[in-house]
Each structure stands twice: as C-alpha cells, then as structure tokens.
Amino acid sequence: MKNTLARARVEIDLGALQRNGAAVARRSGVRLLPMIKADAYGLGAAAALRALDVLEPWGYGVATVREGEELRELGAARPIVVFTPLLEKDLTRARSARLTPTLGFGTEIEGWRRAGGGAWHLSIDTGMSRAGIPWRQIGEIRHLIELSPPEGAFTHFHSAELDDGTMEEQERRFREAIASLPSRPKLLHTANSAAIARQGRSDWDLVRPGVFLYGVASGTRAAIQPEPVVNLRAPIVEIRDLEAGDTVSYGATLRVERAARIATLSVGYADGYPRSLSERGSVLVGGTLAPVAGTVTMDMTMIDVTTVRCEVGDIATLIGRAGDTVLSVERVADDAGRSPYELLTGLRSRLERVYTGERG
C-alpha cells in the first residue's frame, strides 16, 4: 500500500460498527442502549452517534454530564443515560440537558428530587462494588422509590466473559432486588457486550453494548464475533541498513547481531501506540509481520524489515487488516499488556480520523 498519508491515521469502518450493532440487536431481541462514552471509546462520538442512530436504539449511554451535553449539541434526541454517580452540583446541569441520571443511595435520589426530578434509573450493585445501592439494602430506600419511582433499573456484571457462575449469581441478586421494589420499573437492563454474547436473547428490556460495537470480541469462543472497526496505519518515512553491532532507539535497547534493515514509521506513544510494545509488538507491511525494533518513541516507531519487501512511502498497519491478515485490537492490547478498552481510548486526537462504510 503506497503512501497517501501525511502521518499516522485511524480508519474507522462505520458500516462495520452498524453491522455489529445490528448483530447485537438480533441476538438479544430487545432494543439497544449503546455506550458512546469516552468519545465512543476513542473513535469519535459524533460519527458513532450518526451511524448508530440508523439502528433506532432506545437511547445512549455516557459516563459524564459533559459527554451527555455534547451528544445533545450534536443533535441527539433520544434518552441519554449517565452511568457514573453524580455530585449534587451536577444534577441541575443533567436536568437542563434532559439527561437521565443513574442513582442508588437515598442522598442521590433526594438530590435529584431537589433539582427538579425527571426520569432516572436505579443503580443496583450486585457485586461490582463500584456504584449503586447494594442489592441487599434496597429496603432502605423503598420509601424514596415510592415517592419518585425510577423509569429503569440495572446492574453491571464484573466478569461476564467468564464461565465461572458469577454472572448468574449477579442475575439472581438483581432479580431479588427487583422483586423487593414497590413496583417493577418499565426498563430493566443488565447485559454488557460480553453478557450479550454469552446469554443470547435477553430476559429484560434493553441491552448495553459497548466495546463489541467497536470491534472487540468477548473471547474467541463467544457465540457472536464483531467485525473489525479500527485500522491504525502509518507510512514508512525512512529505511536504513544496519551493520552488526549497530543500535536502535533510546537506551540502545536493541543491538543487531547481523546486518539488518530498519524502517521508521511516523507514529509513536504520543499518538496512542503503547511504549510497552517496544521489542514486543509487530506491525503489518504488505500483509507480512514485521517486529517492533527497539523502544517506541514519542513520535516514531522503528520496525525490522530485514525480510520484508518494502520502500519509503509504503503503509504499515499497526492495528487492523492488511490483505488477509488482521492484527486485532485484542492481540495488540495483549502484546502491550493492556486491556482492549485502554488501547482504543488511548488513541490520541493527533491522529487523523477517516470514516468509511456508513449507510444512511
């Protein structure tokens, strides 16, 4: 692939994102509440909103009031649920932007009422110990729920990708909590991406797909696999021939034992390509794997192309597909010792973003 890039860029296949969302809807049999938090996992909230709205989801999920306000500024008309607990000072802003907070403890519910109230979802902690009222303490807020019934209720699985019985235990706790409410809320939801892949048809009213939409699978044995969405590419800007004993990059961490050919890519850890991939990662050049050589630097990464046919101007793929070979987000994240979530959300704004494949 010849160079049409000034520097590194991220190519985002919105058609694949839409097809991943459609696959989740078919499997779960209920409406979607897609997560567009963290700028759509680093891939661009505006483009993700435009692409996902074609699927007619029930609403969208975010983590902060500001993220919800930004979706409103982009024209989002559907409900927007804020899944992080809010301080009382943020509740008025949430109401002004027509956002739906997730509340658990009595002080939160009372604060929402003081701010003017409106639709809210009850956050029930069934084992994550991160946010929400513990399932065994629902009785303590029963009187507040009677005064201000929630539109919805939900929980969050901590290990939905594991077949260890914990997801089923959390489901049982959630059912116990719902049974103790004065009445059943209209909208119940528990399933994240991994749970959707494992459970199939939902017993509840909504599902909350997140990273699956953006091309990350819940293990190779999951019942549904997403299409790749992200391609990170960078041009080869220099190639040099080294002699035995020559060194590469900061700290001279690589000293070649024999003649070698080293190519420099215009991408580095300031773009979100992890420094921890130094001497551990690989990239694709013309469909052939080339190992990272030496330490990944802030703006450039060197690769060993001794056995790879290439020239200046060719394009390397650091994440994604080149020919018939795919460097998945999961593989690159594993090589870097990171989670796929961290890798995606770490792709920096300095990278040009190019969107393809969208259908209206």
N, C-alpha and C positions, 0 to 999 in steps of 0.2 A: 504494500500500500504506500503510495507516494505522498509526500508532504503537502497537505492543504492547510496545515495548522501553523499559526504563529508561535504557539506554545501548547502546553497540555490542555486538554479539554475533556469534559464529561458529556457523553452522548446518552440521552435518556429516551428510551422507547416507550412513548405514552400509549401506543397500541398494545404493547405487552402489559403495561400497567392495567389498562382497561380489561384485557382478557383475564388477567389474574383476579381482578375484582369480580368479573362475571363467573369465574370458576368457583370462587368462594360462595357467591350467592346461590349457584346451582347446588353446591354440596350442602349448604346449611339450610336452604329452603326458607330463609327469612330475610328481612331487609338488612342492609349494611349500615354500620356506623363506622366508616373508615377513619383511621387515625392519620391526621395531617400535621401532627405536632413536629416541632423541631424542623420547620421549613420542609415538611413532607420528607422526613428522615434525610435531610440534606439535599434533596433533589429539586426543590422549588415548589412552594405551596401554591403559587398562582397556577402553574401548569398542571399540578396534580388535581387541584380543585376543578379546573376546566375539564380535565379528562374524566375524573370520577363522577362528575355531575351527570354525565351521559347515562350512567347506570341507575340514576334516580335513587340514591341512598336515602335512608331516613334522615340522616344528619351527618355531622363530622365531629371528630374528637381532637382536642388540643390539650396542651399542658398548662398554658398561662392565659391570663386575660388579654395580654397584648397580642398573642397569637390569634385569639378569637376576634379581637378588634381588626386585625389585619385581614382576616377572612371576610369580615363584613365590608371592609374598604374595597376588597376585590369583587364584591357583589354577591357573596354567599347569602342565600335567603333561607336555607334550611336550618334546623336547630343546630347549635354548636355547643357541645358539652365540654366543660373544663374539668379535666380529671385530676388535677392537683389541688389539695386543700388550699383555700384562700383565706388570707387575713381579712379581718372585718373592713379595713380601709379599701380593699379591692372589690367588695361586694357591690357597691354603688356603681362602679365602672362596669362590672359584669352585667348588672341590670340595664344600664344605659345602652349597652351593645347587644342586648337581647341574648345574652349567653345563659346557659344552663349550668349552674354550679353542681358539684358533687359534694354532699355534706354528710357528716357522720355524727359527730358529737353534739350534744344539746346546745353548747355555746355557738356552734356554727349555724345550726338551724334557727336559733333565736336571732342571730346576727342577720341572717337573710330576711327574716320577717321584718326586722327593724329597717332594713334597706329598701323595703317595699315589696319583697316577695316575688313570686312567679314560679315557673316550673323549675324543679330541682330533682336530682337523682340521689337516692340514699346509697352511700358507700358503705358496704359491709365487709369487714376484714375477716376472712376465713382462714388465715394462716400466713399471709404475706407480712403482717406486722409493719406496714408502711403507711397506710392511710385508711380511714373509715372506722366505724364503730365495730368492736369485736362482736361476732355473731352471738356470743353468749350474753351480751349486755343490751340487746335490743329492748328488753323490758324497761330499761332506764329512760328511754326516750319515747316510749309509747304515747304518752300524753301529748308530746310535741307533734308527733306524726298525726295524731287525731286532729290537732288544730290546723296543721299545714301538711296535708297528705302529699307525698312525693309523686311525681309523674312516673318515675322509674326507680329501679334498684339494681345493684350489680355487685359483683365481686371480681377479684383478679387472681388468676392462678399463678403460683410461683414456679411450677415445674411441669407445665402442660406437655412439654416434649418428652417427658419421661414416663415410662410404663411402670411406675412404682406405687400406684394406688393413691398418691397424694391428690391428684386432680379429682378423683372420685370422692375422696374424703372431704375436699373443699365443696364439692357439689352438694354433698349431704348436709354440711353445715349451712350452706346457703338456703337450701330448702327448709331447714329447721328455722332459720331466721325469718324467711318469708312467711312461714306458717304462723309465726308469733306476731305478725303485724296486724293492725286493726282491719286492713283490707289489702287485697293484692294490688300492687301498683300496675299501671297499664303496661309498662315496658320493663321487662326483665332481661338482663344480658350478663353472660359470664365468659363467653368464648373469645380468646385472642387467636392469633394466627395458628399457633401450634395446636390449640384445642379444636379449632375448626377442622384441621387436617386429621386429627385423631377421632373426633366424635361423629362426624358426618352430620346428619340432619339435627338441627337444634331443637331442644325442648322449650326454648324460650322465644323471645320476640325480636331480638336483634343479635347480631354478632359484630365483633370489633376487630376486623383485620388490620394488621399493621405492617410488619416487615415483609410478610408474604406478598403484599401488593407490589413491593419494590424489588421483588425478585429473589428473596432469600427463603430457602426451604426450611422445613422443620425436621430435618434429617432425611437421609436417603430412603428410608422405609416408609415415609409418610404417604398417605393414600393419594394426595394430590401434590404435584410439584409445580412451582411457579415457572413462568418463562423469565429468562434473564431480562432485566430492565436497564442495567447500568453498564456502560463501557467507558473506562478511563483510558485515554490514549495520549501519547506524546511523541513528537518527532525525534529522530536521531539527528543531533546537531553537530556532532564531531565523531570521528573514528580515528583511533591511533594504534600503532603496532608497538608492543612492548617486548623487551628482551628479558631473558631470565634474570631475576633479581630486582626488576622494577617494581615499584609500589603504586598502590591505588588509594586515593581519597585520604580524608583526615585520619591522623593516627597511623597511617601506613598499615592499616589492619590487614590488607591483602598484599602479599609479596609473591609475584608469579614465579613458578618454578621452571617454566619454559616459555618460549615465545608465545605471545597471546595477542588477541585483538580485542580492544575495549572500545565500546560505543558509549557516548554520553547522551542522555535524554534530558529534555528541558522540563523536568518535574522533580519535586522534592518534598520534604516533610512539611514545608510551609504551604503546600498545596493539599496536604492530607494523605500523602503516600508515606506510610509509617516508617520512621527511622529504624524501628525494630525489624524491618525486612532486610537490613544490612546483612549480607552473606547468607540470608535465609530465603529470600523471595526469588521469584522468576517472573519474566515477562515473555510475551509472545511477539516474535518478529517473523512475519510471513508464515505464521502458523507453527513456528518452531520455538521451543522453550529456550530462553537464554537466562542464565542465573545473574542475580544482582552481584556486582563485583565491588567489594569494599563497602564503606559506610555511605548510606543515603545521606545526602547533604540537603541544606535548606531549599535550594533551587534546582539541583541537578542530581541525577542518579546514573551511575555507571553500570553497564551490563557487559558480560563476557560473550562476545560474538565470534570467538575463535572458530567455531564450527558452523556458524550461521551465515548464509549469503545475504548481505545487506549493504546499503550505502547511505551516505548522508541524505536526508530527506525522506527516508522510509519511516513508516509509522509503527511504533511499538504499542502493544495493548497490555496495560498493567492490570486491568480488571475487565472481564467480559470476553467477547467472542472474536476470534480471528480465524477465518476459514472454518474448519470443522472442529476446532479446539476451543474450549471455554475455560477461562480462569474465573471460577465463580467467586462471588463475594465471600462465601463461606470459606473457600480454600485460602484466599489471600488473607482473610482475617485470622485463620488458624495459623498460617505461616508467621503472621505478625504477633501472635499471642494475644489477640484482641477478639472481642465479640463482633459479629457482623454489624450490629447496631452501631457500635463505636466507629467502625470503619466507614460506614455510609455517612453518618452525621459528621464525621471528621473531614469530609471533602470540602475544601475551603472555597470561599467566594472568589478568590483569584482565578479559579478555573473557569474558563468559558463553558457555558452550558448550551447544548444544542438538543432541541426536542424533535423527535421524529415519530411517525406512525400513528398519529392521533386521528381518530374518526369523530365526526360531529354527531 
